[in-house]
Amino acid sequence: MKIGLIGDSLTEGRPGVSFFKMLDNKLKDDTLVNLGKPVR
C-alpha cells in the first residue's frame, strides 16, 4: 500500500525526531511518501 503523510514540520521531521521514520520502520511492507512541509 502507498501511504502519503501530509502535514507541517512535525510530519516532515527534524534530525533525531521523525514521525515519518518511526512509521517507516514499523510499516516495512508499505511505501510511505513524506509530504510534510514546515510552516514559515
mmCIF entry with sequence, helices, sheets and N, C-alpha, C, O atoms, coordinates in Angstrom:
data_MODEL
# 
_entry.id   MODEL 
# 
_entity.id                         1 
_entity.type                       polymer 
_entity.pdbx_number_of_molecules   1 
# 
_entity_poly.entity_id                      1 
_entity_poly.type                           'polypeptide(L)' 
_entity_poly.nstd_linkage                   no 
_entity_poly.nstd_monomer                   no 
_entity_poly.pdbx_seq_one_letter_code       MKIGLIGDSLTEGRPGVSFFKMLDNKLKDDTLVNLGKPVR 
_entity_poly.pdbx_seq_one_letter_code_can   MKIGLIGDSLTEGRPGVSFFKMLDNKLKDDTLVNLGKPVR 
_entity_poly.pdbx_strand_id                 A 
# 
loop_
_entity_poly_seq.entity_id 
_entity_poly_seq.num 
_entity_poly_seq.mon_id 
_entity_poly_seq.hetero 
1 1  MET n 
1 2  LYS n 
1 3  ILE n 
1 4  GLY n 
1 5  LEU n 
1 6  ILE n 
1 7  GLY n 
1 8  ASP n 
1 9  SER n 
1 10 LEU n 
1 11 THR n 
1 12 GLU n 
1 13 GLY n 
1 14 ARG n 
1 15 PRO n 
1 16 GLY n 
1 17 VAL n 
1 18 SER n 
1 19 PHE n 
1 20 PHE n 
1 21 LYS n 
1 22 MET n 
1 23 LEU n 
1 24 ASP n 
1 25 ASN n 
1 26 LYS n 
1 27 LEU n 
1 28 LYS n 
1 29 ASP n 
1 30 ASP n 
1 31 THR n 
1 32 LEU n 
1 33 VAL n 
1 34 ASN n 
1 35 LEU n 
1 36 GLY n 
1 37 LYS n 
1 38 PRO n 
1 39 VAL n 
1 40 ARG n 
# 
_struct_asym.id          A 
_struct_asym.entity_id   1 
# 
loop_
_struct_conf.conf_type_id 
_struct_conf.id 
_struct_conf.pdbx_PDB_helix_id 
_struct_conf.beg_label_comp_id 
_struct_conf.beg_label_asym_id 
_struct_conf.beg_label_seq_id 
_struct_conf.pdbx_beg_PDB_ins_code 
_struct_conf.end_label_comp_id 
_struct_conf.end_label_asym_id 
_struct_conf.end_label_seq_id 
_struct_conf.pdbx_end_PDB_ins_code 
_struct_conf.beg_auth_comp_id 
_struct_conf.beg_auth_asym_id 
_struct_conf.beg_auth_seq_id 
_struct_conf.end_auth_comp_id 
_struct_conf.end_auth_asym_id 
_struct_conf.end_auth_seq_id 
_struct_conf.pdbx_PDB_helix_class 
_struct_conf.details 
_struct_conf.pdbx_PDB_helix_length 
HELX_P HELX_P1 AA1 SER A 9  ? GLU A 12 ? SER A 9  GLU A 12 1 ? 4 
HELX_P HELX_P2 AA2 PHE A 19 ? LYS A 26 ? PHE A 19 LYS A 26 1 ? 8 
# 
_struct_conf_type.id          HELX_P 
_struct_conf_type.criteria    ? 
_struct_conf_type.reference   ? 
# 
_struct_sheet.id               AA1 
_struct_sheet.type             ? 
_struct_sheet.number_strands   2 
_struct_sheet.details          ? 
# 
_struct_sheet_order.sheet_id     AA1 
_struct_sheet_order.range_id_1   1 
_struct_sheet_order.range_id_2   2 
_struct_sheet_order.offset       ? 
_struct_sheet_order.sense        parallel 
# 
loop_
_struct_sheet_range.sheet_id 
_struct_sheet_range.id 
_struct_sheet_range.beg_label_comp_id 
_struct_sheet_range.beg_label_asym_id 
_struct_sheet_range.beg_label_seq_id 
_struct_sheet_range.pdbx_beg_PDB_ins_code 
_struct_sheet_range.end_label_comp_id 
_struct_sheet_range.end_label_asym_id 
_struct_sheet_range.end_label_seq_id 
_struct_sheet_range.pdbx_end_PDB_ins_code 
_struct_sheet_range.beg_auth_comp_id 
_struct_sheet_range.beg_auth_asym_id 
_struct_sheet_range.beg_auth_seq_id 
_struct_sheet_range.end_auth_comp_id 
_struct_sheet_range.end_auth_asym_id 
_struct_sheet_range.end_auth_seq_id 
AA1 1 LYS A 2  ? LEU A 5  ? LYS A 2  LEU A 5  
AA1 2 THR A 31 ? ASN A 34 ? THR A 31 ASN A 34 
# 
loop_
_atom_site.group_PDB 
_atom_site.id 
_atom_site.type_symbol 
_atom_site.label_atom_id 
_atom_site.label_alt_id 
_atom_site.label_comp_id 
_atom_site.label_asym_id 
_atom_site.label_entity_id 
_atom_site.label_seq_id 
_atom_site.pdbx_PDB_ins_code 
_atom_site.Cartn_x 
_atom_site.Cartn_y 
_atom_site.Cartn_z 
_atom_site.occupancy 
_atom_site.B_iso_or_equiv 
_atom_site.pdbx_formal_charge 
_atom_site.auth_seq_id 
_atom_site.auth_comp_id 
_atom_site.auth_asym_id 
_atom_site.auth_atom_id 
_atom_site.pdbx_PDB_model_num 
ATOM 1   N N  . MET A 1 1  ? 0.850  -1.158 0.000  1.00 0.00 ? 1  MET A N  1 
ATOM 2   C CA . MET A 1 1  ? 0.000  0.000  0.000  1.00 0.00 ? 1  MET A CA 1 
ATOM 3   C C  . MET A 1 1  ? 0.906  1.235  0.000  1.00 0.00 ? 1  MET A C  1 
ATOM 4   O O  . MET A 1 1  ? 1.966  1.226  0.626  1.00 0.00 ? 1  MET A O  1 
ATOM 5   N N  . LYS A 1 2  ? 0.501  2.276  -0.687 1.00 0.00 ? 2  LYS A N  1 
ATOM 6   C CA . LYS A 1 2  ? 1.219  3.540  -0.714 1.00 0.00 ? 2  LYS A CA 1 
ATOM 7   C C  . LYS A 1 2  ? 0.493  4.528  0.192  1.00 0.00 ? 2  LYS A C  1 
ATOM 8   O O  . LYS A 1 2  ? -0.703 4.771  0.028  1.00 0.00 ? 2  LYS A O  1 
ATOM 9   N N  . ILE A 1 3  ? 1.228  5.099  1.155  1.00 0.00 ? 3  ILE A N  1 
ATOM 10  C CA . ILE A 1 3  ? 0.645  5.991  2.152  1.00 0.00 ? 3  ILE A CA 1 
ATOM 11  C C  . ILE A 1 3  ? 1.334  7.339  2.077  1.00 0.00 ? 3  ILE A C  1 
ATOM 12  O O  . ILE A 1 3  ? 2.561  7.410  2.141  1.00 0.00 ? 3  ILE A O  1 
ATOM 13  N N  . GLY A 1 4  ? 0.557  8.419  1.942  1.00 0.00 ? 4  GLY A N  1 
ATOM 14  C CA . GLY A 1 4  ? 1.098  9.775  1.920  1.00 0.00 ? 4  GLY A CA 1 
ATOM 15  C C  . GLY A 1 4  ? 0.867  10.447 3.261  1.00 0.00 ? 4  GLY A C  1 
ATOM 16  O O  . GLY A 1 4  ? -0.250 10.447 3.777  1.00 0.00 ? 4  GLY A O  1 
ATOM 17  N N  . LEU A 1 5  ? 1.915  11.017 3.821  1.00 0.00 ? 5  LEU A N  1 
ATOM 18  C CA . LEU A 1 5  ? 1.816  11.748 5.082  1.00 0.00 ? 5  LEU A CA 1 
ATOM 19  C C  . LEU A 1 5  ? 1.823  13.240 4.766  1.00 0.00 ? 5  LEU A C  1 
ATOM 20  O O  . LEU A 1 5  ? 2.806  13.764 4.242  1.00 0.00 ? 5  LEU A O  1 
ATOM 21  N N  . ILE A 1 6  ? 0.723  13.921 5.086  1.00 0.00 ? 6  ILE A N  1 
ATOM 22  C CA . ILE A 1 6  ? 0.574  15.342 4.786  1.00 0.00 ? 6  ILE A CA 1 
ATOM 23  C C  . ILE A 1 6  ? 0.515  16.096 6.107  1.00 0.00 ? 6  ILE A C  1 
ATOM 24  O O  . ILE A 1 6  ? -0.228 15.722 7.014  1.00 0.00 ? 6  ILE A O  1 
ATOM 25  N N  . GLY A 1 7  ? 1.308  17.164 6.207  1.00 0.00 ? 7  GLY A N  1 
ATOM 26  C CA . GLY A 1 7  ? 1.284  17.945 7.441  1.00 0.00 ? 7  GLY A CA 1 
ATOM 27  C C  . GLY A 1 7  ? 2.326  19.032 7.445  1.00 0.00 ? 7  GLY A C  1 
ATOM 28  O O  . GLY A 1 7  ? 2.817  19.459 6.400  1.00 0.00 ? 7  GLY A O  1 
ATOM 29  N N  . ASP A 1 8  ? 2.656  19.474 8.653  1.00 0.00 ? 8  ASP A N  1 
ATOM 30  C CA . ASP A 1 8  ? 3.614  20.570 8.811  1.00 0.00 ? 8  ASP A CA 1 
ATOM 31  C C  . ASP A 1 8  ? 4.984  20.025 9.207  1.00 0.00 ? 8  ASP A C  1 
ATOM 32  O O  . ASP A 1 8  ? 5.335  18.901 8.848  1.00 0.00 ? 8  ASP A O  1 
ATOM 33  N N  . SER A 1 9  ? 5.757  20.820 9.945  1.00 0.00 ? 9  SER A N  1 
ATOM 34  C CA . SER A 1 9  ? 7.119  20.426 10.311 1.00 0.00 ? 9  SER A CA 1 
ATOM 35  C C  . SER A 1 9  ? 7.150  19.190 11.204 1.00 0.00 ? 9  SER A C  1 
ATOM 36  O O  . SER A 1 9  ? 8.150  18.472 11.209 1.00 0.00 ? 9  SER A O  1 
ATOM 37  N N  . LEU A 1 10 ? 6.087  18.922 11.959 1.00 0.00 ? 10 LEU A N  1 
ATOM 38  C CA . LEU A 1 10 ? 6.053  17.712 12.774 1.00 0.00 ? 10 LEU A CA 1 
ATOM 39  C C  . LEU A 1 10 ? 6.025  16.469 11.893 1.00 0.00 ? 10 LEU A C  1 
ATOM 40  O O  . LEU A 1 10 ? 6.622  15.447 12.233 1.00 0.00 ? 10 LEU A O  1 
ATOM 41  N N  . THR A 1 11 ? 5.341  16.556 10.781 1.00 0.00 ? 11 THR A N  1 
ATOM 42  C CA . THR A 1 11 ? 5.293  15.443 9.835  1.00 0.00 ? 11 THR A CA 1 
ATOM 43  C C  . THR A 1 11 ? 6.610  15.332 9.078  1.00 0.00 ? 11 THR A C  1 
ATOM 44  O O  . THR A 1 11 ? 7.119  14.233 8.860  1.00 0.00 ? 11 THR A O  1 
ATOM 45  N N  . GLU A 1 12 ? 7.153  16.469 8.683  1.00 0.00 ? 12 GLU A N  1 
ATOM 46  C CA . GLU A 1 12 ? 8.411  16.487 7.933  1.00 0.00 ? 12 GLU A CA 1 
ATOM 47  C C  . GLU A 1 12 ? 9.528  15.827 8.733  1.00 0.00 ? 12 GLU A C  1 
ATOM 48  O O  . GLU A 1 12 ? 10.306 15.043 8.190  1.00 0.00 ? 12 GLU A O  1 
ATOM 49  N N  . GLY A 1 13 ? 9.603  16.140 9.998  1.00 0.00 ? 13 GLY A N  1 
ATOM 50  C CA . GLY A 1 13 ? 10.623 15.556 10.863 1.00 0.00 ? 13 GLY A CA 1 
ATOM 51  C C  . GLY A 1 13 ? 11.823 16.463 11.039 1.00 0.00 ? 13 GLY A C  1 
ATOM 52  O O  . GLY A 1 13 ? 12.139 17.286 10.180 1.00 0.00 ? 13 GLY A O  1 
ATOM 53  N N  . ARG A 1 14 ? 12.467 16.297 12.144 1.00 0.00 ? 14 ARG A N  1 
ATOM 54  C CA . ARG A 1 14 ? 13.692 17.009 12.475 1.00 0.00 ? 14 ARG A CA 1 
ATOM 55  C C  . ARG A 1 14 ? 14.757 15.954 12.757 1.00 0.00 ? 14 ARG A C  1 
ATOM 56  O O  . ARG A 1 14 ? 14.417 14.821 13.096 1.00 0.00 ? 14 ARG A O  1 
ATOM 57  N N  . PRO A 1 15 ? 16.024 16.296 12.627 1.00 0.00 ? 15 PRO A N  1 
ATOM 58  C CA . PRO A 1 15 ? 17.070 15.308 12.928 1.00 0.00 ? 15 PRO A CA 1 
ATOM 59  C C  . PRO A 1 15 ? 16.906 14.723 14.329 1.00 0.00 ? 15 PRO A C  1 
ATOM 60  O O  . PRO A 1 15 ? 16.849 15.453 15.318 1.00 0.00 ? 15 PRO A O  1 
ATOM 61  N N  . GLY A 1 16 ? 16.832 13.408 14.397 1.00 0.00 ? 16 GLY A N  1 
ATOM 62  C CA . GLY A 1 16 ? 16.663 12.716 15.674 1.00 0.00 ? 16 GLY A CA 1 
ATOM 63  C C  . GLY A 1 16 ? 15.223 12.517 16.106 1.00 0.00 ? 16 GLY A C  1 
ATOM 64  O O  . GLY A 1 16 ? 14.953 11.682 16.969 1.00 0.00 ? 16 GLY A O  1 
ATOM 65  N N  . VAL A 1 17 ? 14.287 13.270 15.525 1.00 0.00 ? 17 VAL A N  1 
ATOM 66  C CA . VAL A 1 17 ? 12.871 13.158 15.891 1.00 0.00 ? 17 VAL A CA 1 
ATOM 67  C C  . VAL A 1 17 ? 12.053 13.174 14.613 1.00 0.00 ? 17 VAL A C  1 
ATOM 68  O O  . VAL A 1 17 ? 11.729 14.239 14.087 1.00 0.00 ? 17 VAL A O  1 
ATOM 69  N N  . SER A 1 18 ? 11.720 11.998 14.119 1.00 0.00 ? 18 SER A N  1 
ATOM 70  C CA . SER A 1 18 ? 10.987 11.936 12.857 1.00 0.00 ? 18 SER A CA 1 
ATOM 71  C C  . SER A 1 18 ? 9.842  10.938 12.949 1.00 0.00 ? 18 SER A C  1 
ATOM 72  O O  . SER A 1 18 ? 10.058 9.730  13.042 1.00 0.00 ? 18 SER A O  1 
ATOM 73  N N  . PHE A 1 19 ? 8.616  11.465 12.922 1.00 0.00 ? 19 PHE A N  1 
ATOM 74  C CA . PHE A 1 19 ? 7.429  10.616 12.910 1.00 0.00 ? 19 PHE A CA 1 
ATOM 75  C C  . PHE A 1 19 ? 7.439  9.730  11.672 1.00 0.00 ? 19 PHE A C  1 
ATOM 76  O O  . PHE A 1 19 ? 7.040  8.566  11.731 1.00 0.00 ? 19 PHE A O  1 
ATOM 77  N N  . PHE A 1 20 ? 7.896  10.284 10.546 1.00 0.00 ? 20 PHE A N  1 
ATOM 78  C CA . PHE A 1 20 ? 7.965  9.539  9.296  1.00 0.00 ? 20 PHE A CA 1 
ATOM 79  C C  . PHE A 1 20 ? 8.880  8.318  9.432  1.00 0.00 ? 20 PHE A C  1 
ATOM 80  O O  . PHE A 1 20 ? 8.510  7.220  9.015  1.00 0.00 ? 20 PHE A O  1 
ATOM 81  N N  . LYS A 1 21 ? 10.046 8.497  10.000 1.00 0.00 ? 21 LYS A N  1 
ATOM 82  C CA . LYS A 1 21 ? 10.993 7.381  10.151 1.00 0.00 ? 21 LYS A CA 1 
ATOM 83  C C  . LYS A 1 21 ? 10.459 6.320  11.097 1.00 0.00 ? 21 LYS A C  1 
ATOM 84  O O  . LYS A 1 21 ? 10.681 5.129  10.884 1.00 0.00 ? 21 LYS A O  1 
ATOM 85  N N  . MET A 1 22 ? 9.748  6.746  12.155 1.00 0.00 ? 22 MET A N  1 
ATOM 86  C CA . MET A 1 22 ? 9.170  5.774  13.085 1.00 0.00 ? 22 MET A CA 1 
ATOM 87  C C  . MET A 1 22 ? 8.137  4.912  12.368 1.00 0.00 ? 22 MET A C  1 
ATOM 88  O O  . MET A 1 22 ? 8.121  3.693  12.536 1.00 0.00 ? 22 MET A O  1 
ATOM 89  N N  . LEU A 1 23 ? 7.274  5.539  11.568 1.00 0.00 ? 23 LEU A N  1 
ATOM 90  C CA . LEU A 1 23 ? 6.263  4.780  10.820 1.00 0.00 ? 23 LEU A CA 1 
ATOM 91  C C  . LEU A 1 23 ? 6.907  3.908  9.749  1.00 0.00 ? 23 LEU A C  1 
ATOM 92  O O  . LEU A 1 23 ? 6.494  2.768  9.535  1.00 0.00 ? 23 LEU A O  1 
ATOM 93  N N  . ASP A 1 24 ? 7.917  4.447  9.080  1.00 0.00 ? 24 ASP A N  1 
ATOM 94  C CA . ASP A 1 24 ? 8.601  3.700  8.029  1.00 0.00 ? 24 ASP A CA 1 
ATOM 95  C C  . ASP A 1 24 ? 9.226  2.429  8.590  1.00 0.00 ? 24 ASP A C  1 
ATOM 96  O O  . ASP A 1 24 ? 9.217  1.391  7.928  1.00 0.00 ? 24 ASP A O  1 
ATOM 97  N N  . ASN A 1 25 ? 9.764  2.497  9.798  1.00 0.00 ? 25 ASN A N  1 
ATOM 98  C CA . ASN A 1 25 ? 10.354 1.314  10.432 1.00 0.00 ? 25 ASN A CA 1 
ATOM 99  C C  . ASN A 1 25 ? 9.303  0.283  10.809 1.00 0.00 ? 25 ASN A C  1 
ATOM 100 O O  . ASN A 1 25 ? 9.577  -0.917 10.789 1.00 0.00 ? 25 ASN A O  1 
ATOM 101 N N  . LYS A 1 26 ? 8.108  0.736  11.151 1.00 0.00 ? 26 LYS A N  1 
ATOM 102 C CA . LYS A 1 26 ? 7.045  -0.192 11.559 1.00 0.00 ? 26 LYS A CA 1 
ATOM 103 C C  . LYS A 1 26 ? 6.270  -0.784 10.381 1.00 0.00 ? 26 LYS A C  1 
ATOM 104 O O  . LYS A 1 26 ? 5.794  -1.916 10.457 1.00 0.00 ? 26 LYS A O  1 
ATOM 105 N N  . LEU A 1 27 ? 6.145  -0.027 9.302  1.00 0.00 ? 27 LEU A N  1 
ATOM 106 C CA . LEU A 1 27 ? 5.344  -0.452 8.146  1.00 0.00 ? 27 LEU A CA 1 
ATOM 107 C C  . LEU A 1 27 ? 6.268  -0.849 6.996  1.00 0.00 ? 27 LEU A C  1 
ATOM 108 O O  . LEU A 1 27 ? 6.306  -0.190 5.957  1.00 0.00 ? 27 LEU A O  1 
ATOM 109 N N  . LYS A 1 28 ? 6.996  -1.918 7.197  1.00 0.00 ? 28 LYS A N  1 
ATOM 110 C CA . LYS A 1 28 ? 8.018  -2.355 6.237  1.00 0.00 ? 28 LYS A CA 1 
ATOM 111 C C  . LYS A 1 28 ? 7.441  -2.714 4.862  1.00 0.00 ? 28 LYS A C  1 
ATOM 112 O O  . LYS A 1 28 ? 8.108  -2.511 3.848  1.00 0.00 ? 28 LYS A O  1 
ATOM 113 N N  . ASP A 1 29 ? 6.223  -3.239 4.813  1.00 0.00 ? 29 ASP A N  1 
ATOM 114 C CA . ASP A 1 29 ? 5.645  -3.702 3.545  1.00 0.00 ? 29 ASP A CA 1 
ATOM 115 C C  . ASP A 1 29 ? 4.952  -2.592 2.752  1.00 0.00 ? 29 ASP A C  1 
ATOM 116 O O  . ASP A 1 29 ? 4.508  -2.816 1.625  1.00 0.00 ? 29 ASP A O  1 
ATOM 117 N N  . ASP A 1 30 ? 4.860  -1.405 3.334  1.00 0.00 ? 30 ASP A N  1 
ATOM 118 C CA . ASP A 1 30 ? 4.154  -0.299 2.688  1.00 0.00 ? 30 ASP A CA 1 
ATOM 119 C C  . ASP A 1 30 ? 5.144  0.759  2.196  1.00 0.00 ? 30 ASP A C  1 
ATOM 120 O O  . ASP A 1 30 ? 6.261  0.860  2.705  1.00 0.00 ? 30 ASP A O  1 
ATOM 121 N N  . THR A 1 31 ? 4.727  1.537  1.213  1.00 0.00 ? 31 THR A N  1 
ATOM 122 C CA . THR A 1 31 ? 5.530  2.648  0.699  1.00 0.00 ? 31 THR A CA 1 
ATOM 123 C C  . THR A 1 31 ? 4.988  3.936  1.296  1.00 0.00 ? 31 THR A C  1 
ATOM 124 O O  . THR A 1 31 ? 3.820  4.275  1.105  1.00 0.00 ? 31 THR A O  1 
ATOM 125 N N  . LEU A 1 32 ? 5.845  4.654  2.021  1.00 0.00 ? 32 LEU A N  1 
ATOM 126 C CA . LEU A 1 32 ? 5.436  5.914  2.629  1.00 0.00 ? 32 LEU A CA 1 
ATOM 127 C C  . LEU A 1 32 ? 6.030  7.082  1.849  1.00 0.00 ? 32 LEU A C  1 
ATOM 128 O O  . LEU A 1 32 ? 7.184  7.040  1.423  1.00 0.00 ? 32 LEU A O  1 
ATOM 129 N N  . VAL A 1 33 ? 5.216  8.128  1.669  1.00 0.00 ? 33 VAL A N  1 
ATOM 130 C CA . VAL A 1 33 ? 5.657  9.336  0.988  1.00 0.00 ? 33 VAL A CA 1 
ATOM 131 C C  . VAL A 1 33 ? 5.490  10.484 1.974  1.00 0.00 ? 33 VAL A C  1 
ATOM 132 O O  . VAL A 1 33 ? 4.383  10.753 2.441  1.00 0.00 ? 33 VAL A O  1 
ATOM 133 N N  . ASN A 1 34 ? 6.598  11.163 2.292  1.00 0.00 ? 34 ASN A N  1 
ATOM 134 C CA . ASN A 1 34 ? 6.568  12.255 3.258  1.00 0.00 ? 34 ASN A CA 1 
ATOM 135 C C  . ASN A 1 34 ? 6.324  13.575 2.532  1.00 0.00 ? 34 ASN A C  1 
ATOM 136 O O  . ASN A 1 34 ? 7.193  14.057 1.806  1.00 0.00 ? 34 ASN A O  1 
ATOM 137 N N  . LEU A 1 35 ? 5.145  14.155 2.727  1.00 0.00 ? 35 LEU A N  1 
ATOM 138 C CA . LEU A 1 35 ? 4.777  15.423 2.106  1.00 0.00 ? 35 LEU A CA 1 
ATOM 139 C C  . LEU A 1 35 ? 4.703  16.550 3.134  1.00 0.00 ? 35 LEU A C  1 
ATOM 140 O O  . LEU A 1 35 ? 4.084  17.583 2.878  1.00 0.00 ? 35 LEU A O  1 
ATOM 141 N N  . GLY A 1 36 ? 5.330  16.355 4.293  1.00 0.00 ? 36 GLY A N  1 
ATOM 142 C CA . GLY A 1 36 ? 5.327  17.373 5.333  1.00 0.00 ? 36 GLY A CA 1 
ATOM 143 C C  . GLY A 1 36 ? 6.182  18.567 4.940  1.00 0.00 ? 36 GLY A C  1 
ATOM 144 O O  . GLY A 1 36 ? 7.299  18.416 4.446  1.00 0.00 ? 36 GLY A O  1 
ATOM 145 N N  . LYS A 1 37 ? 5.641  19.748 5.167  1.00 0.00 ? 37 LYS A N  1 
ATOM 146 C CA . LYS A 1 37 ? 6.349  20.994 4.853  1.00 0.00 ? 37 LYS A CA 1 
ATOM 147 C C  . LYS A 1 37 ? 6.303  21.905 6.064  1.00 0.00 ? 37 LYS A C  1 
ATOM 148 O O  . LYS A 1 37 ? 5.242  22.077 6.663  1.00 0.00 ? 37 LYS A O  1 
ATOM 149 N N  . PRO A 1 38 ? 7.449  22.502 6.445  1.00 0.00 ? 38 PRO A N  1 
ATOM 150 C CA . PRO A 1 38 ? 7.437  23.405 7.596  1.00 0.00 ? 38 PRO A CA 1 
ATOM 151 C C  . PRO A 1 38 ? 6.663  24.686 7.292  1.00 0.00 ? 38 PRO A C  1 
ATOM 152 O O  . PRO A 1 38 ? 6.657  25.167 6.159  1.00 0.00 ? 38 PRO A O  1 
ATOM 153 N N  . VAL A 1 39 ? 6.016  25.228 8.314  1.00 0.00 ? 39 VAL A N  1 
ATOM 154 C CA . VAL A 1 39 ? 5.292  26.484 8.182  1.00 0.00 ? 39 VAL A CA 1 
ATOM 155 C C  . VAL A 1 39 ? 6.308  27.601 8.415  1.00 0.00 ? 39 VAL A C  1 
ATOM 156 O O  . VAL A 1 39 ? 7.021  27.612 9.418  1.00 0.00 ? 39 VAL A O  1 
ATOM 157 N N  . ARG A 1 40 ? 6.357  28.518 7.490  1.00 0.00 ? 40 ARG A N  1 
ATOM 158 C CA . ARG A 1 40 ? 7.333  29.618 7.604  1.00 0.00 ? 40 ARG A CA 1 
ATOM 159 C C  . ARG A 1 40 ? 6.641  30.931 7.710  1.00 0.00 ? 40 ARG A C  1 
ATOM 160 O O  . ARG A 1 40 ? 7.297  31.968 7.813  1.00 0.00 ? 40 ARG A O  1 
# 
